Amino acid sequence: MDSIFGLSHTATMLIWTLITIVILIVLISKYKWNPFVSLLISALMLGLLTGMNAEDVIGSITGGVGGTLGTIAIVIGLGTMLGKMMAESGGAERIATTLVNRFGQKRVHWAMMIVGFIVGIPVFFEVGVILLIPIVFTVARKTGLSIIKIGIPILAGLSTVHGLVPPHPAPMIAIDAFDANLGMTIFYSLLVGLPTAIIAGPVFGNIISKRVQVEPPAELAEQFSLKSERELPGFGITLLTILLPVILMLAGSVAIIVDPAVTNGLTHFLTFIGNEIVALLISVVFALFSLGFARGFNKSEISKFTSECLAPTASIILIIGGGGAFKQVLIDSGVGNAIAELATSININVILFAWLVAALIRVATGSATVAMTTAAGIVAPVLGMSPDVSVELVVLATGAGSLFLSHVNDAGFWMIKEFFNMSVSQTLKTWSVMECILSVVALILILLLSFVI
């Protein structure tokens, strides 16, 4: 690799990396190129510009895609099936109606946050929104409350889980890249996620609903108001089905803490079923019965549900794979070490560094997934030179940064705008501000937690 303007080898690599990231952002944001294609082009460009052999660049890309998707693709597939069974069985509606009845009208917005948080565990954010929007309209109609006051808490719950809580793909990407402990990450994510969702959800929703007044789209409101009543699954069995993978993964981590040498047969068993793939597989099989056959669905219907839900996941899986390719080229080219040396020399807090990198890429590209995968590759080498930092908290900081400031380059921004019948200005004041609050509050809590861990 030739030096630029007589600069050092390290400085030259950093400049080429910056140029490549700018090109990646421009391709996705300005020219609307497919993120997967853009990530592959950027990975190729970075490898060649930093002096790697062409054959080595190809090897890094294929190795990065394969290594990243080895676990994540299975997690996404199984998680999507679990979410589909919950949707088709009416499980989300059962959780919502039960909590609304328990909390009462005055505290219904608190119930909505819990609904979003629980329902969000097995489903993608976009799926969760589509699943819960009918409940927002129904509760708004029954209580006479603003759909902003009811909707913002649900969105806060969904978004928090999406960015922070495994087994969602975003935190799983960072867990894999940073070699973090899954159970401890789940535990810390709940400690950080619940208060974060409360502040950005019910608290902020109650304030902003007094300043932004909207009416739900007439056609959608009518459609959901005419929705026929159906027998719903029980609250207990629905909650158990949704939380089962989290329970199994936490059990595996607790077993390791109690028996770190893994000398007991029970520890072996719990760590096996606590593996994210095994835990999700057990949960999906359980859901096929608890929310499938037990609800009267036949084998053909269940087969259809678990097959048709996979098609929409192809795009996100490829984007994650593309991010893995870019991450691997960053590492193999030596750029990762150059970034690590720079970050170490200026003594920046690794948690803050992870958040900043993810937040900048999120704002620029509009994609939390691209932000998470790209940031993981940049932060991993820095983390390797900071042994005293909690790896699990860096995972959460990266996830929090990937949620920052959803605006007009984010598909989710437009989905929220249309479903809530808001103008662009109103969407920025509600949804975009909520995402910023989520991200910043989570960062503050993570930094505070880092002082006691």
C-alpha positions in Angstrom: 0.0 0.0 0.0 1.4 3.4 -1.0 1.5 6.2 1.4 -0.8 9.2 0.9 0.9 12.6 1.1 3.8 11.1 2.9 1.7 10.0 5.9 2.5 7.0 8.0 1.2 3.6 7.2 -1.4 3.7 10.0 -2.7 7.2 9.0 -2.9 6.1 5.3 -5.0 3.0 6.3 -7.3 5.2 8.4 -7.9 7.6 5.6 -8.7 4.8 3.1 -11.1 3.4 5.7 -12.8 6.8 6.2 -13.2 7.2 2.4 -14.6 3.7 2.1 -17.2 4.2 4.9 -18.2 7.5 3.3 -18.7 5.8 0.0 -20.8 3.0 1.8 -23.0 5.7 3.4 -23.5 7.6 0.1 -24.4 4.4 -1.8 -27.0 3.5 0.8 -28.4 6.9 1.7 -28.1 9.0 -1.5 -28.3 6.4 -4.3 -30.5 3.9 -2.4 -28.4 1.0 -3.4 -29.1 -2.3 -1.7 -27.2 -2.4 1.6 -25.9 -5.9 1.0 -24.4 -5.0 -2.4 -23.0 -1.8 -0.9 -21.3 -3.6 1.9 -19.7 -6.1 -0.4 -18.4 -3.3 -2.7 -17.1 -1.4 0.3 -15.4 -4.6 1.7 -13.7 -5.2 -1.7 -12.6 -1.6 -2.0 -11.2 -1.4 1.5 -9.2 -4.6 1.1 -7.7 -3.5 -2.1 -7.0 0.1 -1.0 -5.2 -1.1 2.1 -2.9 -3.4 0.2 -4.4 -6.8 0.6 -3.9 -9.4 -2.2 -7.1 -9.8 -4.3 -7.3 -13.5 -3.3 -7.0 -12.6 0.4 -9.8 -10.0 0.0 -12.1 -12.7 -1.4 -11.1 -15.1 1.4 -11.9 -12.4 4.0 -15.3 -11.6 2.5 -16.4 -15.2 2.2 -15.0 -16.1 5.7 -16.7 -13.0 7.2 -20.1 -13.8 5.7 -19.9 -17.5 6.7 -18.5 -16.8 10.2 -21.1 -14.1 10.9 -24.2 -16.0 9.6 -23.2 -19.4 11.2 -25.2 -18.6 14.3 -27.2 -15.5 13.4 -29.0 -17.0 10.4 -30.3 -19.8 12.6 -31.3 -17.4 15.4 -33.2 -15.2 12.9 -35.0 -18.2 11.3 -36.1 -19.7 14.6 -37.0 -16.4 16.2 -39.1 -15.5 13.2 -41.0 -18.8 13.4 -41.7 -18.2 17.1 -43.0 -14.7 16.4 -45.2 -16.0 13.6 -46.8 -18.5 15.9 -47.5 -15.8 18.4 -49.1 -13.6 15.8 -51.3 -16.3 14.2 -52.5 -17.6 17.6 -53.5 -14.2 19.0 -50.9 -14.4 21.7 -49.9 -10.7 21.4 -53.5 -9.7 21.7 -54.0 -11.8 24.8 -51.0 -10.2 26.5 -52.2 -6.7 25.6 -55.8 -7.2 26.7 -54.8 -8.9 30.0 -52.4 -6.2 31.0 -54.8 -3.4 30.0 -57.5 -4.9 32.2 -55.1 -5.3 35.1 -53.6 -1.8 34.9 -56.8 0.1 34.3 -57.5 3.1 32.0 -55.4 5.6 34.0 -52.3 3.5 33.8 -52.9 1.9 30.4 -49.8 3.5 28.8 -47.7 1.7 31.3 -49.3 -1.6 30.3 -48.6 -0.7 26.6 -44.8 -0.4 27.4 -44.8 -3.8 29.0 -46.7 -5.3 26.0 -44.1 -3.9 23.6 -41.3 -5.1 25.7 -42.6 -8.7 26.1 -44.0 -9.1 22.6 -40.8 -7.6 21.1 -38.6 -10.4 22.5 -39.4 -13.0 19.7 -40.2 -10.7 16.8 -38.5 -8.1 14.6 -39.3 -4.5 15.3 -41.3 -4.1 12.1 -43.3 -7.3 12.7 -44.0 -6.2 16.3 -45.4 -2.8 15.0 -47.7 -4.5 12.5 -48.8 -7.0 15.2 -49.5 -4.4 17.8 -50.9 -1.5 15.8 -54.5 -3.0 15.9 -54.2 -3.1 19.7 -53.1 0.6 19.8 -56.2 1.6 17.8 -58.5 -0.7 19.8 -57.3 0.6 23.2 -57.4 4.2 22.0 -61.0 3.8 20.9 -62.1 2.1 24.2 -60.3 4.5 26.5 -60.6 7.7 24.5 -56.9 8.4 25.0 -54.5 9.7 22.3 -52.9 7.1 20.1 -49.6 9.0 20.8 -49.9 8.4 24.5 -50.7 4.7 23.9 -48.4 4.1 20.9 -45.2 5.7 22.1 -44.8 3.3 25.0 -45.4 0.3 22.8 -42.8 1.6 20.3 -40.4 2.2 23.1 -40.8 -1.3 24.4 -40.3 -2.8 20.9 -37.3 -0.7 20.1 -35.5 -1.2 23.4 -35.8 -5.0 23.0 -34.8 -4.8 19.3 -31.5 -3.0 20.1 -30.5 -4.3 23.5 -32.0 -7.7 24.4 -30.8 -11.0 23.0 -31.8 -13.2 21.2 -32.5 -10.2 18.8 -30.1 -10.2 15.9 -28.6 -6.7 16.7 -27.2 -7.6 20.1 -26.4 -11.1 18.9 -24.1 -9.7 16.2 -22.1 -7.8 18.9 -22.1 -10.8 21.3 -20.6 -12.9 18.5 -18.1 -10.2 17.5 -17.0 -9.4 21.0 -17.2 -12.9 22.4 -19.5 -11.8 25.2 -21.3 -14.0 27.6 -24.9 -14.4 26.4 -26.6 -14.8 29.8 -24.8 -11.9 31.4 -25.7 -9.7 28.4 -29.4 -10.7 28.8 -29.2 -9.8 32.5 -27.5 -6.4 32.0 -29.9 -5.7 29.0 -32.9 -6.1 31.3 -31.3 -3.9 34.0 -30.7 -1.2 31.4 -33.6 -1.8 29.1 -36.6 -1.6 31.5 -35.8 1.8 33.0 -34.8 3.1 29.5 -38.2 1.9 28.0 -40.0 3.5 31.0 -38.4 6.9 30.4 -38.7 6.9 26.6 -42.2 5.3 26.7 -44.8 6.1 29.3 -43.0 9.2 30.7 -42.1 10.8 27.3 -45.4 9.6 25.7 -47.4 11.3 28.4 -45.6 14.6 27.8 -45.5 14.6 24.0 -49.1 13.5 23.6 -50.2 16.8 25.1 -48.3 18.7 22.4 -48.9 16.5 19.3 -52.5 15.6 18.6 -53.3 13.2 15.8 -56.3 11.0 14.7 -55.7 7.4 13.5 -56.1 6.8 9.8 -59.8 6.4 9.1 -59.6 3.3 7.0 -57.3 1.5 9.4 -59.3 2.5 12.4 -62.5 1.2 10.8 -60.8 -2.1 9.7 -59.6 -2.8 13.2 -62.9 -1.7 14.9 -64.7 -4.3 12.8 -62.3 -7.1 13.6 -64.2 -10.1 14.8 -63.7 -11.4 18.3 -61.9 -14.7 18.5 -60.9 -17.1 21.3 -57.4 -16.2 22.5 -54.8 -18.4 24.1 -54.3 -18.2 27.9 -52.1 -15.4 29.3 -49.9 -17.8 31.2 -49.1 -20.2 28.4 -48.5 -17.3 26.0 -46.1 -15.6 28.4 -44.3 -18.8 29.0 -43.9 -19.5 25.3 -42.5 -16.0 24.6 -40.1 -16.0 27.6 -39.0 -19.6 27.3 -35.8 -18.9 25.2 -34.7 -16.2 27.6 -35.4 -18.4 30.6 -33.3 -21.3 29.1 -30.4 -19.0 28.2 -30.3 -17.4 31.6 -30.4 -20.9 33.2 -27.3 -21.9 31.2 -25.4 -18.8 32.4 -26.4 -19.2 36.0 -25.2 -22.8 35.9 -21.8 -21.6 34.7 -21.6 -19.0 37.5 -22.4 -21.6 40.1 -20.2 -24.3 38.6 -17.5 -22.6 36.5 -15.4 -25.7 36.2 -18.5 -27.6 34.7 -18.0 -30.6 36.9 -21.7 -31.4 37.4 -23.9 -33.2 34.9 -26.7 -30.7 35.5 -24.3 -27.9 34.5 -23.5 -29.7 31.3 -27.2 -30.1 30.6 -28.2 -26.5 31.4 -25.4 -25.0 29.3 -26.5 -27.2 26.4 -30.1 -26.2 26.5 -29.0 -22.6 27.3 -27.2 -22.3 24.0 -29.1 -19.7 22.0 -29.7 -22.1 19.1 -30.9 -25.0 21.3 -33.0 -22.6 23.5 -34.7 -21.2 20.4 -35.3 -24.6 18.8 -36.9 -25.9 22.0 -39.0 -22.8 22.2 -40.2 -23.1 18.6 -41.1 -26.7 19.0 -43.0 -25.8 22.3 -44.8 -23.0 20.4 -45.9 -25.3 17.7 -47.9 -27.2 20.3 -48.8 -24.4 22.8 -49.8 -21.8 20.2 -50.4 -24.1 17.3 -52.0 -27.5 17.7 -53.5 -26.5 21.1 -55.2 -23.6 19.4 -56.8 -25.9 16.8 -54.4 -25.3 13.9 -53.7 -28.4 11.8 -50.3 -29.6 10.6 -50.8 -28.0 7.1 -51.5 -24.6 8.6 -48.6 -24.7 11.0 -46.3 -25.8 8.1 -47.5 -22.9 6.1 -47.0 -20.4 9.0 -43.4 -21.6 9.6 -42.5 -21.5 5.9 -44.0 -18.3 4.7 -42.6 -16.2 7.6 -39.0 -17.0 6.4 -39.1 -15.2 3.1 -39.0 -11.6 4.5 -35.9 -12.5 6.6 -33.7 -13.1 3.5 -32.8 -9.4 3.1 -31.8 -8.8 6.8 -29.8 -12.0 6.8 -27.9 -10.9 3.7 -27.3 -7.4 5.2 -25.9 -9.0 8.3 -23.7 -11.2 6.2 -22.4 -8.2 4.2 -21.6 -6.5 7.5 -19.7 -9.6 8.6 -17.6 -9.4 5.3 -16.8 -5.7 5.9 -15.9 -6.5 9.5 -13.5 -9.3 8.5 -11.8 -7.1 5.9 -11.3 -4.4 8.6 -9.6 -7.0 10.8 -7.5 -8.8 8.2 -6.3 -5.7 6.5 -4.9 -4.4 9.8 -7.3 -1.4 9.9 -8.8 -2.8 13.1 -5.5 -2.7 14.9 -4.9 0.8 13.6 -8.2 2.0 14.9 -7.5 0.3 18.2 -4.1 2.0 18.6 -5.7 5.4 17.8 -8.5 4.9 20.3 -6.1 3.7 22.9 -3.7 6.6 22.4 -6.4 9.2 22.9 -7.7 7.4 26.0 -11.4 7.3 24.8 -13.8 5.3 26.9 -14.5 2.1 25.0 -18.2 2.1 25.9 -18.6 5.7 24.7 -16.5 4.9 21.6 -18.8 1.9 20.7 -21.9 4.1 21.1 -20.5 6.9 19.0 -19.5 4.7 16.1 -22.8 2.9 16.0 -24.8 6.1 16.4 -22.9 7.9 13.6 -23.4 5.0 11.1 -27.1 4.7 12.2 -27.7 8.4 11.5 -25.9 8.3 8.2 -27.4 5.0 6.8 -30.8 4.8 8.6 -30.2 1.1 9.3 -29.7 -0.2 12.8 -28.5 -3.5 11.4 -25.9 -1.9 9.2 -24.8 0.3 12.2 -24.5 -2.7 14.4 -22.6 -5.0 12.0 -20.2 -2.2 10.9 -19.6 -0.9 14.4 -18.9 -4.4 15.7 -16.0 -4.7 13.2 -14.6 -1.3 14.2 -15.0 -1.7 17.9 -13.8 -5.3 18.3 -10.0 -4.6 18.0 -10.3 -1.6 20.4 -12.0 -3.9 22.9 -9.1 -6.4 22.5 -6.8 -3.7 23.9 -9.0 -2.8 26.8 -9.1 -5.9 29.0 -10.6 -4.2 32.0 -13.9 -3.2 30.2 -17.0 -5.3 30.6 -17.5 -6.9 27.1 -21.3 -7.3 27.8 -21.7 -3.5 28.5 -19.9 -2.7 25.2 -22.4 -5.0 23.4 -25.2 -2.9 25.0 -23.5 0.4 24.2 -23.2 -0.6 20.5 -26.9 -1.6 20.5 -27.9 1.6 22.1 -26.0 3.6 19.5 -27.6 1.7 16.7 -31.0 3.1 17.9 -30.0 6.8 17.8 -32.1 9.3 15.8 -34.3 7.5 13.3 -35.2 10.0 10.6 -36.1 10.3 7.0 -33.5 7.8 5.7 -35.0 5.0 7.9 -37.8 2.9 6.5 -39.1 2.5 10.1 -39.6 6.3 10.2 -42.0 6.2 7.3 -43.9 3.2 8.6 -44.5 4.9 12.0 -45.5 8.1 10.2 -48.2 6.4 8.1 -49.6 4.1 10.8 -50.0 7.0 13.2 -51.2 9.4 10.5 -48.6 12.0 11.4 -46.8 14.6 9.3 -43.0 14.5 8.9 -42.6 17.2 11.6 -44.9 15.3 14.0 -43.0 12.1 13.4 -39.7 13.8 14.2 -41.1 15.3 17.4 -42.4 12.0 18.6 -40.8 8.9 17.1 -37.3 10.4 16.4 -37.1 12.1 19.8 -38.2 8.9 21.5 -35.4 7.0 19.7 -32.8 9.6 20.8 -34.1 9.4 24.4 -33.8 5.6 24.3 -30.3 5.7 23.0 -28.9 8.4 25.3 -30.7 7.1 28.5 -29.4 3.6 27.8 -25.9 5.0 27.3 -26.0 6.8 30.6 -27.3 3.7 32.5 -24.6 1.6 30.8 -21.9 4.1 31.9 -23.2 4.1 35.5 -23.3 0.3 35.5 -19.7 0.2 34.3 -18.6 1.8 37.6 -20.0 -1.0 39.7 -19.1 -4.0 37.5 
